[in-house]
Amino acid sequence: MSEHVIETNGLTRFFGRNCVVNELNLKIPRGSIFGFLGRNGAGKSTTIRMLLGLLAPTRGSARVLGRDSAALTPDDRARIGYLPEGHHVYGWMTVSECGEFQRAFYNQWNDEIFHAVLSHFRLDMKTKAGNLSRGQRAGLCLALVLAPEPELLVLDDPALGLDPVARRSLIQSMLYVTRKADRTILFSSHLLSDVERVADEIAVLDRGVLRACCRQDTFRRQVRQFTLRYADGEPPPLPALTGLLQSFRTEREVSLTVANLSADDERALRALPNVSVEETPLSLEDAFISYVSERGEKSFFTKDLEGVK
């Protein structure tokens, strides 16, 4: 059994002349909770569809559960749970009928899990799926995905549009599937607080290019923010920082966000005369935003509007 549930080699997809995913090389360890991050249009959903064999790559390849994604068999797909964004259900079916319909496609079905997730979301078996709230539909879809006890659970922005209570229920139910060491979750989300709460490893996709792939705590350690404060006058010239992501200047201080800061650069920064240097811990969300935003010096947008009538 391979230690990696998913492996890609130069995975690339063009739509016309637009390269949406570019030479993606990715390895996702078995038993991990893997957060797939990126801005809208970064290529996350396209990548997921290629991994599941729902979309052919322009070039490159992907292997899922040891098999080429283009050749996944029905038995392979029965080992994969996929929850796309939108939480589609057949509105004319009751919750119970949705379960019976889904069950017919699987040799393995755990009714205990199915009913436990429904209970967690307070779903009535007799309710028409079309009458469920958005959060309840998400709960029903998750129950349908978890009941076959998939080895690999793939969630594409599953909490999109859910209220905080429904989001928390979704996360708790999602974690239930990884109670066994060989279960793996790949999920994309724009809600970085959810990713920070549960993900072991993350990958950052930016305009179709893989920019980072590491443990979450490693990423947060490597993206650092410093505030330089000076009493009066102009600040001294800053050292050239090769990993500088953003700088933000006010009258009395400069805020710097840096990736992969070397020991020499940090010493040079802290040695600036008449300047106090303070490091501010970053959340995963702050580190991610700094990493994928436009780089360079920033200012308050209201300052840019001064004098505009």
QUISULCOR-V831289 format. One record per pair of residues at least 12 apart in sequence whose ideal C-beta (glycine too) atoms are under 8 Angstrom apart, sorted by the first residue. I is the first residue (numbers start at 0). J is the second residue. If there is no record, write none. Layout:
# QUISULCOR-V831289
i:I j:J
i:I j:J
This chain:
# QUISULCOR-V831289
i:0 j:29
i:0 j:65
i:0 j:181
i:1 j:29
i:1 j:65
i:2 j:28
i:2 j:29
i:3 j:26
i:3 j:27
i:3 j:28
i:3 j:29
i:4 j:27
i:4 j:28
i:4 j:29
i:4 j:63
i:4 j:64
i:4 j:150
i:4 j:151
i:4 j:183
i:5 j:25
i:5 j:26
i:5 j:27
i:5 j:50
i:5 j:61
i:5 j:62
i:5 j:63
i:5 j:151
i:5 j:183
i:5 j:185
i:6 j:25
i:6 j:26
i:6 j:27
i:6 j:61
i:6 j:62
i:7 j:23
i:7 j:24
i:7 j:25
i:7 j:26
i:7 j:46
i:7 j:50
i:7 j:59
i:7 j:60
i:7 j:61
i:7 j:62
i:8 j:24
i:8 j:59
i:8 j:60
i:8 j:61
i:9 j:22
i:9 j:23
i:9 j:24
i:9 j:58
i:9 j:59
i:9 j:60
i:10 j:22
i:10 j:23
i:10 j:24
i:10 j:25
i:10 j:46
i:10 j:49
i:10 j:56
i:10 j:59
i:10 j:60
i:10 j:61
i:11 j:23
i:11 j:56
i:11 j:57
i:11 j:58
i:11 j:59
i:12 j:42
i:12 j:45
i:12 j:46
i:12 j:49
i:12 j:54
i:12 j:56
i:12 j:57
i:13 j:57
i:18 j:207
i:19 j:42
i:19 j:45
i:19 j:207
i:20 j:42
i:20 j:45
i:20 j:46
i:20 j:49
i:20 j:56
i:20 j:204
i:20 j:207
i:21 j:42
i:21 j:207
i:21 j:208
i:22 j:59
i:22 j:208
i:23 j:42
i:23 j:46
i:23 j:59
i:23 j:204
i:23 j:207
i:23 j:209
i:24 j:209
i:25 j:202
i:25 j:209
i:25 j:212
i:26 j:212
i:27 j:183
i:27 j:185
i:27 j:200
i:28 j:183
i:28 j:200
i:29 j:181
i:29 j:183
i:30 j:177
i:30 j:180
i:30 j:181
i:30 j:182
i:30 j:183
i:31 j:183
i:31 j:184
i:31 j:199
i:31 j:200
i:32 j:174
i:32 j:177
i:32 j:183
i:32 j:184
i:32 j:186
i:32 j:197
i:32 j:198
i:32 j:199
i:32 j:200
i:33 j:183
i:33 j:184
i:33 j:185
i:33 j:186
i:33 j:198
i:33 j:199
i:33 j:200
i:33 j:201
i:33 j:202
i:34 j:186
i:34 j:187
i:34 j:188
i:34 j:194
i:34 j:197
i:34 j:198
i:34 j:200
i:34 j:201
i:34 j:202
i:34 j:215
i:35 j:47
i:35 j:185
i:35 j:186
i:35 j:187
i:35 j:201
i:35 j:202
i:35 j:204
i:36 j:187
i:36 j:188
i:36 j:191
i:36 j:194
i:36 j:201
i:36 j:202
i:36 j:203
i:36 j:204
i:36 j:287
i:37 j:187
i:37 j:203
i:37 j:204
i:37 j:205
i:37 j:291
i:38 j:205
i:38 j:291
i:39 j:189
i:40 j:206
i:41 j:204
i:41 j:205
i:41 j:206
i:41 j:207
i:42 j:204
i:42 j:206
i:42 j:207
i:43 j:155
i:43 j:187
i:43 j:204
i:44 j:83
i:44 j:84
i:44 j:155
i:44 j:156
i:44 j:187
i:46 j:204
i:47 j:153
i:47 j:155
i:47 j:185
i:47 j:187
i:49 j:61
i:49 j:68
i:50 j:63
i:50 j:68
i:50 j:153
i:50 j:185
i:51 j:63
i:51 j:68
i:51 j:71
i:51 j:79
i:51 j:81
i:51 j:153
i:52 j:68
i:52 j:69
i:52 j:70
i:52 j:71
i:55 j:69
i:63 j:75
i:63 j:79
i:63 j:151
i:64 j:78
i:64 j:79
i:64 j:150
i:64 j:151
i:77 j:104
i:77 j:105
i:77 j:106
i:77 j:107
i:77 j:147
i:77 j:149
i:78 j:149
i:78 j:150
i:78 j:151
i:79 j:149
i:79 j:150
i:79 j:151
i:79 j:152
i:79 j:153
i:80 j:144
i:80 j:145
i:80 j:147
i:80 j:149
i:80 j:151
i:80 j:152
i:80 j:153
i:80 j:176
i:81 j:144
i:81 j:153
i:81 j:155
i:82 j:140
i:82 j:141
i:82 j:144
i:82 j:152
i:82 j:153
i:82 j:154
i:82 j:155
i:82 j:157
i:83 j:155
i:84 j:155
i:84 j:156
i:84 j:157
i:84 j:159
i:85 j:159
i:86 j:133
i:86 j:136
i:86 j:137
i:86 j:139
i:86 j:140
i:86 j:157
i:87 j:140
i:88 j:128
i:88 j:129
i:88 j:131
i:88 j:136
i:88 j:139
i:88 j:140
i:89 j:128
i:90 j:127
i:90 j:128
i:90 j:129
i:90 j:130
i:91 j:127
i:91 j:128
i:91 j:129
i:92 j:127
i:92 j:128
i:93 j:124
i:93 j:125
i:93 j:126
i:93 j:127
i:93 j:128
i:94 j:117
i:94 j:122
i:94 j:123
i:94 j:124
i:94 j:125
i:94 j:126
i:94 j:128
i:94 j:131
i:94 j:139
i:95 j:124
i:95 j:125
i:97 j:128
i:97 j:139
i:97 j:143
i:98 j:113
i:98 j:124
i:98 j:142
i:98 j:143
i:98 j:146
i:101 j:143
i:101 j:146
i:102 j:146
i:105 j:146
i:105 j:147
i:107 j:147
i:107 j:148
i:108 j:146
i:108 j:147
i:109 j:146
i:109 j:147
i:109 j:148
i:110 j:146
i:112 j:142
i:112 j:145
i:112 j:146
i:112 j:148
i:112 j:175
i:113 j:142
i:113 j:143
i:113 j:145
i:113 j:146
i:114 j:142
i:115 j:175
i:116 j:138
i:116 j:141
i:116 j:142
i:116 j:145
i:116 j:146
i:116 j:172
i:116 j:175
i:117 j:138
i:117 j:139
i:117 j:142
i:119 j:138
i:119 j:168
i:119 j:171
i:119 j:172
i:120 j:134
i:120 j:135
i:120 j:137
i:120 j:138
i:120 j:139
i:120 j:141
i:120 j:142
i:120 j:165
i:120 j:168
i:120 j:172
i:121 j:135
i:122 j:135
i:122 j:138
i:122 j:139
i:122 j:142
i:133 j:160
i:133 j:161
i:133 j:165
i:134 j:161
i:134 j:162
i:134 j:164
i:134 j:165
i:134 j:168
i:135 j:165
i:137 j:157
i:137 j:158
i:137 j:161
i:137 j:165
i:137 j:169
i:138 j:165
i:138 j:168
i:138 j:169
i:138 j:172
i:141 j:157
i:141 j:169
i:141 j:172
i:141 j:173
i:142 j:172
i:145 j:172
i:145 j:175
i:145 j:176
i:148 j:176
i:149 j:176
i:149 j:182
i:150 j:181
i:150 j:182
i:150 j:183
i:151 j:182
i:151 j:183
i:151 j:184
i:151 j:185
i:152 j:173
i:152 j:176
i:152 j:182
i:152 j:183
i:152 j:184
i:152 j:185
i:152 j:186
i:153 j:184
i:153 j:185
i:153 j:186
i:154 j:173
i:154 j:184
i:154 j:185
i:154 j:186
i:154 j:187
i:154 j:188
i:155 j:186
i:155 j:187
i:156 j:187
i:156 j:188
i:156 j:189
i:157 j:169
i:157 j:173
i:157 j:186
i:157 j:188
i:158 j:170
i:158 j:188
i:158 j:190
i:158 j:193
i:159 j:189
i:166 j:190
i:166 j:193
i:170 j:193
i:170 j:196
i:170 j:197
i:173 j:186
i:173 j:197
i:174 j:197
i:191 j:282
i:191 j:283
i:191 j:284
i:191 j:287
i:192 j:282
i:192 j:283
i:192 j:284
i:194 j:215
i:194 j:283
i:195 j:215
i:195 j:282
i:195 j:283
i:195 j:284
i:198 j:215
i:199 j:214
i:199 j:215
i:200 j:212
i:200 j:213
i:200 j:214
i:200 j:215
i:201 j:213
i:201 j:214
i:201 j:215
i:201 j:218
i:201 j:283
i:203 j:218
i:203 j:287
i:203 j:290
i:203 j:291
i:205 j:290
i:205 j:291
i:210 j:290
i:210 j:291
i:211 j:290
i:215 j:283
i:218 j:283
i:218 j:286
i:219 j:281
i:219 j:282
i:219 j:283
i:219 j:286
i:221 j:258
i:221 j:259
i:222 j:244
i:222 j:256
i:222 j:257
i:222 j:258
i:222 j:281
i:222 j:286
i:222 j:289
i:222 j:290
i:223 j:256
i:223 j:257
i:223 j:258
i:223 j:260
i:223 j:278
i:223 j:281
i:224 j:254
i:224 j:255
i:224 j:256
i:224 j:257
i:224 j:278
i:224 j:279
i:224 j:281
i:224 j:285
i:224 j:289
i:225 j:254
i:225 j:255
i:225 j:257
i:225 j:268
i:225 j:276
i:225 j:277
i:225 j:278
i:225 j:279
i:226 j:252
i:226 j:253
i:226 j:254
i:226 j:255
i:226 j:276
i:226 j:277
i:226 j:278
i:226 j:279
i:227 j:252
i:227 j:253
i:227 j:254
i:227 j:255
i:227 j:268
i:227 j:271
i:227 j:274
i:227 j:275
i:227 j:276
i:228 j:251
i:228 j:252
i:228 j:274
i:228 j:275
i:228 j:277
i:229 j:251
i:229 j:252
i:229 j:273
i:229 j:274
i:229 j:275
i:230 j:251
i:230 j:273
i:234 j:253
i:234 j:271
i:234 j:274
i:235 j:271
i:235 j:272
i:235 j:273
i:235 j:274
i:237 j:253
i:237 j:255
i:237 j:268
i:237 j:271
i:238 j:264
i:238 j:267
i:238 j:268
i:238 j:271
i:240 j:255
i:240 j:257
i:240 j:260
i:240 j:264
i:240 j:268
i:241 j:261
i:241 j:264
i:242 j:257
i:242 j:258
i:242 j:259
i:242 j:260
i:242 j:261
i:242 j:264
i:243 j:255
i:243 j:256
i:243 j:257
i:243 j:294
i:244 j:256
i:244 j:257
i:244 j:258
i:244 j:289
i:244 j:290
i:244 j:292
i:244 j:294
i:245 j:289
i:245 j:292
i:245 j:294
i:245 j:295
i:245 j:296
i:245 j:297
i:246 j:295
i:246 j:296
i:246 j:297
i:247 j:296
i:247 j:297
i:247 j:298
i:248 j:296
i:248 j:298
i:255 j:268
i:256 j:281
i:256 j:289
i:258 j:290
